[in-house]
Amino acid sequence: MGKHSVKNKKQTGKAVHSNVTSPKRNDSDLAVFVSMSRELKEEGNKLFQRRDHEGAMVKYEKALELLPKNHMDVCHLRSNMAACYMQMGSSEYPRAIRECNLALEVTPNYSKALLKRARCYEALNRLELAFRDVNTVLNMEPNNVMALEISERVQSTLEKRGLQVNHTVIELPPEYVEHPSASKVVKEKTKKKNKKIDKARVGQIQEKKVDENMNEKKAEDKRVVEEIISSKMEEESKKNVKFIFGEDIRCTRLPLNCSLVQLREIIHDRFPSSRAVLVKYRDEEGDLVTITSDEELRLAEISAVSRGSMRLYVVEVNSDQDPFFERFKREEVHNLENGDAGKATEARQDSCCIDDWII
């Protein structure tokens, strides 16, 4: 009996020892998962280059499932997913911002995620947040070209609205500023005074407060009505237009007095797969006329009045014929993390554009 029990104890000890996972084994498993995740990331990058953004996101999501939440590669994958959402149109910018937020939770000073988020904030007219993000990048990388461009553009827009920008601080006019503790101090003083005055005085103060609240409510209602009227006027100032690109016809709305640069940006957004193109319209004689300036764009609008609707024809041409080709080529994403500089060079040699930003 005694020998048998000793033998059982030894066997039990061996079993317990075999269930303990060594740190070396954990490191080995993690290395395998990281390697699999990076392979999926490379597959996603190739799909992104082919403009299959939904397929790329599927690969990135699978790659994320293989990584710990705080792994360095998580911020790269989240940033790539944000780039995919940005390519899908401005309606997906909030999702792109969410992916940038998740990337910055892992690496708070990740400049590529900060710049993507700034571009989204700028497009959504949240200029203060865009200005904050680009200045964070410029504090780390003072010569970052993309950050300098966004900062200059946002600063110019804020100054046109009457706001003063002093280096990295937006100085609001006095009517926009209210000290956060001012209302608390007033309330505390009012309470102390109310204890010393009679009931009649208390009634007068209450009536005065009611009047002030009513005035504030009226002012708020007036502001809301003005914003609604302004938004309606802005909506009415836009005009419908059809873009015809081969057999692909897409409708959109152009702002009043749209410039040729804005028009090309809209075409680049509506047809992300297009490369070098020219924009044409059909005149009263039925001929296709190329639009090369803002004045000719106005002529196209005048010609469209007699026809009832405005139609613009997008025609692919050689890159040397498109005056905006180099501009869009410069702003295409060189920020997408490919992991290997040699692969990025090979991709450029094959003329495979990676669009990470939307103008």
Salt bridges, closest charged atoms under 4 A:
GLU42 OE1 - LYS343 NZ 3.76
GLU43 OE1 - LYS59 NZ 3.04
ASP73 OD2 - ARG38 NE 2.73
ASP73 OD1 - HIS76 ND1 3.97
GLU92 OE1 - ARG95 NE 3.66
GLU99 OE1 - ARG78 NH1 3.05
GLU99 OE2 - ARG98 NH1 3.55
GLU122 OE2 - ARG153 NE 2.57
ASP133 OD2 - ARG117 NE 2.82
ASP133 OD1 - ARG132 NE 3.53
GLU220 OE2 - ARG223 NH2 2.51
ASP221 OD2 - LYS217 NZ 3.33
GLU227 OE2 - ARG223 NH1 2.47
GLU235 OE2 - ARG253 NE 3.25
ASP248 OD2 - ARG250 NH2 2.95
GLU265 OE2 - ARG327 NH2 3.00
GLU301 OE2 - LYS239 NZ 3.20
GLU301 OE2 - ARG298 NH2 2.88
ASP322 OD2 - ARG264 NH2 2.71
ASP355 OD2 - ARG51 NH1 2.57
ASP356 OD2 - LYS116 NZ 3.32
